[in-house]
Amino acid sequence: MNKTGVILINLNTLAYTRKCIEDLLKQNVSFDLTLIDQASEEKGIRDLFEFVKNVWNNRGKLTIKYNSINEPLNEVWNKFANESLNDYLCFLNSDVRIPSNFIKDSESVFASEPNVGITVHSTNHPHWLANASHQLNYRIPPNQKIKQGWDFTIRKTDWEVIPDIFQIFYGDDFIFYKSLLKNRKIAYILNSPILHFQGMSQRPHESGFKVMSPPRKDNFPTDTKAWASTGWPHNHHSIPEFTRIKPTLQLVKKYEKGIL
């Protein structure tokens, strides 16, 4: 059994998902992978998932699911965590780019730091992207009010079921908040930085790169009201020293050339 199980969910983000899968196929350790499509309207996702099936070559357990509806994200996460037999659970947004040592570095931190329950990676940061390497480098910041929902790996023993009052949003808030309450530490991995398009859609234009906010069609207000009803704080964020929210064109081009 591989130590890490990864879940990657697609919802009309085929171009991003293809790039993320390309990166996953380059990982330097074996892992289990769950690919889920949430009833996308885009054409091509089945061809992509079939391609993965054909080239997987027994890297680990491969699970592919085509949901007939866009199931609540937190329900999908809970199901994955419940069914997984892996020691570590990796939750990735489809719009991230990762280096070849992404999974291995998380496993190394967990092996060295028994008090660490969650790992995240430096994101969109020019300094750490310029210093990417295979030499493990990480920090456990004094301020542990951290949240990084597009990329986190958690020990399965630290997973807590996300309450069903949160459908799409606040699942990551819940996981990181509960980790803090249990005094479980969060480690920032710096030598294997990632790129994240921050929930945006890439559109071609004169410069070849543009990000635009997609129209929001979801139950964000309902989930926000549900979080407020708990009385829990909403003050966990990424740390600017390690993570920037949006990528720049320069960083995107650098990542396309390969950082390691």
Phi, psi and omega in degrees: 000129176290152182290325188245136170245131183249138172243132178229124186245132180249133171217090179058038178232045188305314183298317178292314183300320179300315180295318180296319178295320176304318179292320179297324180290348179261005182298145184266013170224157176283151180201164175265147185227131173244120178250129182229131171253134185262057177059046181297148175271342179295145173273148172112345184291324178294322177297319180296313181294325176293323176300315179301316180302322183285334183252003187297320173055045173058035175296332183170193178287129178245123179240128179236128181229138174244101180285142182281344176224167174281089184292149178307128186304315183293331175293320178296317178298314180300317181297316178299313181296321181292321185275340184290142175254007183279156176288325185236139181245121183251123180250116184240133166290155180286341184261044175238154171243135185230149177278173188291340180258016183303306183288317182302320182294322176298316179298323180293320178296314179300322181293328183269337188233090182296339180273353178275124179257337183221139170242146172226167182242146172308138188227132173056026184254119185299324181294311184286330174294324180288342183245026178297140181200175175266005177270114186303130179215122182211164178228148170245093189297147176299321176277109185260014175278070188246145170214131177213086191284343181280347183202103170210144176239131186231144172297137180299327180293343179261356180290136172239140182297127179287126181301145184285000173287344176255114185271301184246319185257167174071003173295316178292322176303316180298312183297314181289323178295316180295325177298317178296318181298328180272003182061031173274138187271154176245130181249135172266121176268127190252334185277347177237066185290158183236168176246137179224132182271009169053051174067019184252167179251136178274132180231137177287141169206196189305321183277351181086000181209132176203139176245137181226139178288127178285155176297139182270120178230082184201189183254039180305314179300321180294316179293323178296317177297321179295318178296315180300327182293339181281338184079004179285146179290159177233066187228028176259133184215170170286163183257120184303333178297335184243335188222135171249145188288316185245144176279160173254163178301321180298317180293321179298314180297321179297317181293324179299328180282343181100128182261347179224000000 
